[in-house]
Amino acid sequence: MSEYLGSKEAKQEMLKTIIKDLHQGKDFDKVKADFQNLIKDIDATEIANMEQALIGEGMNPEEITKLCDVHAAVFRDALEQNEKPELIPGHPLYTLKHENEEINKILQESDLYFQDNQMEALKERLSFLRENLDKHYSKKENIIFPYLERHNITGPPSVMWSVDDEIRDLVKVVLTRLREGDAEAIKTAYETMKNKISEMIFKEENILSPMLLNTLTEEEWVEIKQQDEEFGVVFSKPHGDFWQPKAGAAKPISQQHSGDAMPVDTGFLTLKELNTILTNVPIDITFVDKDDTVKYFSQGRERIFVRTKSIIGRKVQNCHPPDNVHMVEKILSDFKSGKHSTAEFWLELGGKFIHIRYFALRDEQGTYLGTIEVSQDVTGIRALKGERRLLQYED
């Protein structure tokens, strides 16, 4: 085996061989024994590179997902022996670890409720777990994974996201079994769920976290911390907040653009992109500024109410029938004073059900900037029943 350990490329090839053997049904213990010398020195980045390479060579990510726990089990001993990084309170990875500790606490409490046959208490704890576990995974998937993708690490996040979804479904199954009351079915579902969650905790702390520390820059951690704080508390707020990035380490994400793109709070858009978005959203938008002057309306494909370019620059009061003007004035007056910030109406028009809303726009200091009117034909939306998920998309 020693001849294979001389280069990173050779080691990667051998790691891929391990996984391919497992996927072809080779005995787990035999695979582990055959490659023991190679496995003992592995780190998280090498595992990520191996999965990425396999996907690049055509292996379906779903196939890797199916044996994800088996992969982790093969490498578990080596990963547990790797030196653990010191995490400072306030760092996003410290927060991730804290959330995993909270998950473990709930699982331990749930074990006691399960053993004592306290099914209502178990249901309550698992409902709390379901809500916060979903947030924990969502934060990982939507804040952390994009940064790995910037470094061309796409395979491991994809695999981990699929397992997250499996866990979400397993928690739902346990809650369903609890409602049905079948003791044997509850036990089977509960044990499956608990083991899967525990495996994910191991992967997050022994594969994902070291990989992130080896890959991301100080500037990227600044951005992640900002978004982590905006996302809000999951389970509970960890004690202490000592980690602080270097001053000026990163620009806000919305400022990281080039060319003719305009920075906005959550990204950057060219004027053409912005105009195209506003033209294609399935709602009618009209903007009236702080002086009651019509400044903009969207030109959707199927407008509900007639708008002509000649109304731009016109006082909004003059755009309504005389009998309605006093109500327009009252809404605007309430918006300006701060008494209200929304007004909502609906009506039936030509066989369609129309929903109309007005929103007061204010800046960060609360200063009134104007009002937008949003109108939408919700006839089809009101008629929807059941559910249709993304995976049910049809060609």
C-alpha positions as CSV (number, residue, x, y, z in Angstrom):
1,M,0.0,0.0,0.0
2,S,2.9,2.4,0.7
3,E,3.6,3.0,-3.0
4,Y,0.2,4.6,-3.3
5,L,0.8,7.2,-0.6
6,G,3.5,9.2,-2.4
7,S,1.2,11.7,-4.1
8,K,-2.1,13.4,-3.5
9,E,-3.3,12.2,-6.9
10,A,-2.5,8.6,-6.2
11,K,-4.2,8.8,-2.8
12,Q,-7.3,10.3,-4.4
13,E,-7.5,7.4,-6.8
14,M,-7.3,4.9,-4.0
15,L,-10.0,6.8,-2.1
16,K,-12.2,6.6,-5.1
17,T,-11.5,2.9,-5.3
18,I,-12.7,2.5,-1.7
19,I,-16.1,4.1,-2.5
20,K,-16.5,2.3,-5.8
21,D,-15.9,-1.0,-4.0
22,L,-18.6,-0.2,-1.4
23,H,-21.0,0.8,-4.1
24,Q,-20.4,-2.5,-5.9
25,G,-21.4,-4.3,-2.7
26,K,-18.0,-5.3,-1.4
27,D,-18.0,-6.2,2.3
28,F,-17.6,-3.1,4.5
29,D,-15.2,-4.6,7.0
30,K,-13.0,-6.1,4.2
31,V,-12.9,-2.7,2.4
32,K,-11.9,-1.0,5.7
33,A,-9.2,-3.6,6.4
34,D,-7.8,-3.5,2.8
35,F,-7.3,0.2,3.0
36,Q,-6.5,0.7,6.7
37,N,-3.1,2.3,6.1
38,L,-4.6,4.8,3.6
39,I,-7.7,5.6,5.7
40,K,-5.9,6.4,8.9
41,D,-4.4,9.6,7.5
42,I,-7.4,11.0,5.7
43,D,-8.8,14.5,6.4
44,A,-12.1,16.1,5.5
45,T,-10.8,18.0,2.5
46,E,-9.6,14.7,0.9
47,I,-13.1,13.2,1.4
48,A,-14.7,16.2,-0.2
49,N,-12.3,16.1,-3.1
50,M,-13.0,12.4,-3.6
51,E,-16.8,12.9,-3.7
52,Q,-16.4,15.8,-6.1
53,A,-14.2,13.7,-8.4
54,L,-16.6,10.8,-8.4
55,I,-19.5,13.1,-9.4
56,G,-17.3,14.7,-12.0
57,E,-16.6,11.3,-13.5
58,G,-20.3,10.6,-13.8
59,M,-21.4,9.0,-10.5
60,N,-24.9,10.1,-9.7
61,P,-25.0,12.2,-6.5
62,E,-28.1,10.3,-5.5
63,E,-26.0,7.1,-5.5
64,I,-23.5,8.7,-3.2
65,T,-26.3,9.9,-1.0
66,K,-27.6,6.4,-0.5
67,L,-24.3,5.2,1.0
68,C,-23.3,8.5,2.6
69,D,-23.5,7.0,6.1
70,V,-21.4,4.0,5.0
71,H,-18.7,6.4,3.6
72,A,-18.6,8.2,6.9
73,A,-18.4,5.0,8.8
74,V,-15.3,3.8,6.8
75,F,-13.5,7.0,7.6
76,R,-14.9,7.6,11.1
77,D,-11.9,6.4,13.1
78,A,-9.5,8.6,11.3
79,L,-11.7,11.6,11.3
80,E,-12.3,11.3,15.1
81,Q,-8.6,11.2,15.7
82,N,-7.9,14.4,13.7
83,E,-7.1,17.4,15.8
84,K,-10.2,19.4,16.4
85,P,-10.0,23.2,15.7
86,E,-10.5,25.6,18.6
87,L,-13.7,27.4,17.9
88,I,-14.2,30.9,19.4
89,P,-17.7,32.0,20.6
90,G,-19.2,34.2,17.9
91,H,-17.7,32.4,15.0
92,P,-20.3,30.8,12.7
93,L,-18.8,27.3,13.2
94,Y,-19.1,27.8,17.0
95,T,-22.7,28.5,16.5
96,L,-23.1,25.5,14.3
97,K,-21.5,23.3,17.0
98,H,-23.8,24.9,19.7
99,E,-26.8,24.0,17.6
100,N,-25.7,20.4,17.3
101,E,-25.2,20.2,21.0
102,E,-28.8,21.4,21.4
103,I,-30.0,18.7,18.9
104,N,-28.2,16.1,21.0
105,K,-29.9,17.4,24.2
106,I,-33.3,17.0,22.6
107,L,-32.5,13.5,21.4
108,Q,-31.4,12.5,24.9
109,E,-34.6,14.0,26.4
110,S,-36.6,12.2,23.7
111,D,-35.0,8.9,24.6
112,L,-36.2,9.3,28.2
113,Y,-39.7,10.2,27.1
114,F,-39.7,7.2,24.7
115,Q,-38.5,4.8,27.4
116,D,-41.1,6.0,29.9
117,N,-43.8,5.8,27.2
118,Q,-44.6,9.5,27.5
119,M,-45.7,9.9,24.0
120,E,-47.3,13.3,24.3
121,A,-44.1,14.8,25.8
122,L,-42.2,13.0,23.0
123,K,-44.4,14.5,20.4
124,E,-43.9,18.0,21.9
125,R,-40.1,17.7,21.9
126,L,-40.0,16.3,18.4
127,S,-42.2,19.1,17.1
128,F,-39.8,21.6,18.6
129,L,-36.9,19.6,17.1
130,R,-38.5,19.5,13.6
131,E,-39.0,23.3,13.5
132,N,-35.5,24.2,14.6
133,L,-33.7,21.3,12.8
134,D,-35.2,22.6,9.6
135,K,-33.8,26.1,10.4
136,H,-30.4,24.6,11.2
137,Y,-30.2,22.7,7.9
138,S,-31.7,25.6,6.0
139,K,-29.0,28.0,7.3
140,K,-26.3,25.5,6.3
141,E,-27.8,25.0,2.9
142,N,-28.5,28.6,2.1
143,I,-25.7,30.5,3.8
144,I,-22.7,28.1,4.0
145,F,-23.0,25.9,0.9
146,P,-22.9,28.9,-1.5
147,Y,-19.4,29.7,-0.3
148,L,-18.2,26.1,-0.9
149,E,-19.6,26.4,-4.4
150,R,-17.6,29.6,-5.0
151,H,-14.6,27.4,-4.5
152,N,-15.9,24.8,-6.9
153,I,-16.9,22.4,-4.2
154,T,-20.4,21.4,-5.3
155,G,-20.6,17.6,-4.8
156,P,-20.4,17.3,-1.0
157,P,-23.0,20.1,-0.4
158,S,-25.4,18.4,-2.9
159,V,-25.0,15.1,-1.1
160,M,-25.4,16.6,2.3
161,W,-28.5,18.6,1.3
162,S,-30.1,15.4,0.1
163,V,-29.5,13.7,3.4
164,D,-30.8,16.8,5.2
165,D,-34.1,16.3,3.3
166,E,-34.1,12.6,4.2
167,I,-33.9,13.6,7.9
168,R,-36.7,16.2,7.5
169,D,-38.9,13.5,6.1
170,L,-37.9,11.0,8.9
171,V,-38.9,13.5,11.6
172,K,-42.3,13.9,9.8
173,V,-42.7,10.1,9.7
174,V,-42.0,9.8,13.5
175,L,-44.6,12.4,14.3
176,T,-47.1,10.7,12.0
177,R,-46.5,7.3,13.7
178,L,-47.0,9.0,17.1
179,R,-50.4,10.2,16.0
180,E,-51.3,6.7,14.7
181,G,-50.2,5.1,18.0
182,D,-48.6,1.9,16.7
183,A,-45.8,1.2,19.2
184,E,-43.7,-1.0,17.0
185,A,-43.9,1.5,14.1
186,I,-43.0,4.4,16.4
187,K,-39.9,2.5,17.7
188,T,-38.7,1.7,14.2
189,A,-39.2,5.2,12.8
190,Y,-37.7,6.8,15.9
191,E,-34.5,4.8,15.9
192,T,-34.0,5.4,12.2
193,M,-34.5,9.1,12.6
194,K,-32.2,9.4,15.7
195,N,-29.4,7.5,14.0
196,K,-29.6,9.6,10.8
197,I,-29.5,12.8,12.8
198,S,-26.5,11.6,14.8
199,E,-24.7,10.7,11.7
200,M,-25.3,14.2,10.3
201,I,-24.0,15.8,13.4
202,F,-20.8,13.7,13.0
203,K,-20.5,14.8,9.3
204,E,-21.0,18.5,10.1
205,E,-18.4,18.5,12.8
206,N,-15.8,16.2,11.4
207,I,-16.1,16.7,7.6
208,L,-18.0,19.9,6.9
209,S,-16.4,22.2,9.6
210,P,-12.8,21.3,8.9
211,M,-13.4,21.6,5.2
212,L,-14.8,25.0,5.6
213,L,-11.9,26.1,7.8
214,N,-9.5,24.9,5.2
215,T,-11.3,26.5,2.3
216,L,-13.0,29.8,3.2
217,T,-11.3,33.2,3.6
218,E,-11.6,35.6,6.5
219,E,-13.6,37.9,4.2
220,E,-16.1,35.0,3.6
221,W,-16.5,34.3,7.3
222,V,-17.4,38.0,7.8
223,E,-20.2,37.6,5.3
224,I,-21.4,34.4,6.8
225,K,-21.5,35.9,10.3
226,Q,-23.5,38.8,9.0
227,Q,-26.0,36.5,7.4
228,D,-26.0,34.2,10.4
229,E,-27.1,37.1,12.6
230,E,-29.8,38.2,10.1
231,F,-31.1,34.6,10.0
232,G,-31.9,34.6,13.7
233,V,-31.5,32.3,16.6
234,V,-31.9,28.5,16.1
235,F,-32.7,26.5,19.3
236,S,-31.0,29.0,21.6
237,K,-28.4,31.7,21.5
238,P,-24.9,30.4,22.3
239,H,-23.1,32.1,25.2
240,G,-20.4,34.7,24.4
241,D,-19.5,36.5,21.2
242,F,-15.8,37.0,21.2
243,W,-14.9,36.3,17.6
244,Q,-14.6,39.5,15.6
245,P,-13.3,39.7,12.1
246,K,-10.6,42.1,11.1
247,A,-11.8,45.6,10.5
248,G,-12.6,46.1,6.8
249,A,-12.2,42.5,6.0
250,A,-15.1,42.3,3.6
251,K,-17.4,44.4,1.6
252,P,-21.1,43.6,1.8
253,I,-22.0,41.0,-0.7
254,S,-24.2,43.4,-2.6
255,Q,-21.2,45.6,-3.3
256,Q,-19.2,42.8,-4.9
257,H,-20.0,43.4,-8.5
258,S,-18.6,44.8,-11.7
259,G,-19.7,46.5,-14.9
260,D,-22.9,48.4,-15.0
261,A,-24.7,46.4,-12.2
262,M,-26.3,48.5,-9.4
263,P,-25.9,47.3,-5.8
264,V,-29.1,46.6,-3.9
265,D,-29.6,45.2,-0.4
266,T,-29.5,41.6,-1.5
267,G,-27.4,41.5,-4.7
268,F,-26.8,43.5,-7.7
269,L,-28.7,44.0,-11.0
270,T,-28.2,45.8,-14.2
271,L,-30.9,48.2,-15.3
272,K,-32.0,45.8,-18.0
273,E,-32.3,42.9,-15.5
274,L,-34.2,45.1,-13.1
275,N,-36.7,46.3,-15.7
276,T,-37.2,42.8,-17.1
277,I,-37.9,41.4,-13.6
278,L,-40.5,44.2,-12.9
279,T,-42.1,43.5,-16.3
280,N,-42.4,39.8,-15.7
281,V,-43.6,39.5,-12.1
282,P,-47.2,38.3,-12.1
283,I,-48.5,41.4,-10.3
284,D,-49.2,45.0,-11.2
285,I,-47.1,47.5,-9.3
286,T,-47.6,51.3,-9.2
287,F,-45.4,53.6,-7.2
288,V,-46.5,57.0,-5.8
289,D,-43.8,59.1,-4.2
290,K,-44.0,61.1,-0.9
291,D,-45.6,64.0,-2.7
292,D,-48.4,61.8,-4.2
293,T,-46.9,61.9,-7.7
294,V,-47.1,58.7,-9.8
295,K,-43.5,57.9,-10.6
296,Y,-43.7,54.3,-12.0
297,F,-45.9,51.4,-13.0
298,S,-45.0,48.0,-14.2
299,Q,-45.9,46.8,-17.7
300,G,-46.9,43.2,-17.1
301,R,-48.1,41.0,-19.9
302,E,-51.7,40.9,-18.5
303,R,-52.4,44.1,-16.7
304,I,-55.5,44.1,-14.5
305,F,-56.1,47.9,-14.5
306,V,-55.4,50.2,-17.4
307,R,-52.2,52.3,-17.0
308,T,-50.9,54.7,-19.6
309,K,-47.6,56.5,-19.7
310,S,-49.4,59.8,-19.5
311,I,-50.1,59.2,-15.8
312,I,-46.4,59.5,-15.0
313,G,-45.9,62.8,-13.2
314,R,-49.6,63.0,-12.4
315,K,-51.0,63.4,-8.9
316,V,-52.5,60.1,-7.8
317,Q,-55.7,61.8,-6.6
318,N,-56.4,62.7,-10.2
319,C,-56.1,59.0,-11.3
320,H,-59.2,58.0,-9.4
321,P,-62.9,58.7,-9.9
322,P,-64.0,61.8,-7.8
323,D,-66.1,59.5,-5.5
324,N,-63.0,57.6,-4.5
325,V,-60.6,60.5,-3.9
326,H,-61.5,61.0,-0.2
327,M,-60.6,57.4,0.5
328,V,-57.3,57.7,-1.4
329,E,-56.5,60.8,0.6
330,K,-57.3,59.0,3.9
331,I,-55.0,56.1,3.1
332,L,-52.1,58.3,2.1
333,S,-52.7,60.5,5.2
334,D,-52.6,57.4,7.5
335,F,-49.5,56.2,5.8
336,K,-47.7,59.5,6.1
337,S,-48.7,59.8,9.8
338,G,-47.6,56.3,10.6
339,K,-51.1,55.3,11.7
340,H,-51.1,52.4,9.2
341,S,-48.6,50.9,6.8
342,T,-50.9,48.6,4.8
343,A,-54.4,48.6,3.3
344,E,-56.0,45.7,1.6
345,F,-59.0,45.2,-0.7
346,W,-60.5,42.6,-3.0
347,L,-63.2,42.5,-5.6
348,E,-64.6,40.4,-8.4
349,L,-64.1,41.8,-11.9
350,G,-65.0,40.1,-15.1
351,G,-65.1,36.6,-13.6
352,K,-61.7,37.2,-11.8
353,F,-61.0,37.6,-8.2
354,I,-58.7,40.6,-7.8
355,H,-56.5,41.2,-4.7
356,I,-55.3,44.8,-4.1
357,R,-52.8,45.9,-1.5
358,Y,-51.2,49.2,-0.6
359,F,-47.9,49.4,1.3
360,A,-46.3,52.5,2.8
361,L,-42.5,52.6,2.0
362,R,-40.2,54.0,4.7
363,D,-36.4,54.2,4.9
364,E,-34.3,52.9,7.8
365,Q,-35.1,55.9,9.8
366,G,-38.9,55.5,9.3
367,T,-39.2,58.5,6.9
368,Y,-42.1,58.1,4.5
369,L,-40.9,57.7,0.9
370,G,-44.1,56.8,-0.9
371,T,-46.7,54.1,-1.5
372,I,-46.8,51.1,-3.8
373,E,-50.0,49.6,-5.0
374,V,-49.8,45.8,-5.8
375,S,-52.7,44.2,-7.6
376,Q,-53.0,40.5,-8.5
377,D,-55.4,38.2,-10.1
378,V,-55.7,35.4,-7.5
379,T,-58.5,33.4,-9.1
380,G,-56.3,30.4,-9.9
381,I,-54.5,30.6,-6.5
382,R,-57.8,30.5,-4.6
383,A,-58.8,27.4,-6.4
384,L,-55.7,25.4,-5.5
385,K,-56.0,22.3,-3.4
386,G,-53.6,19.8,-1.8
387,E,-50.0,20.4,-2.8
388,R,-47.7,20.2,-5.8
389,R,-44.0,20.1,-5.0
390,L,-41.0,20.9,-7.2
391,L,-40.3,17.3,-7.8
392,Q,-43.8,17.0,-9.4
393,Y,-42.8,19.3,-12.2
394,E,-43.9,17.9,-15.6
395,D,-42.4,18.5,-19.0
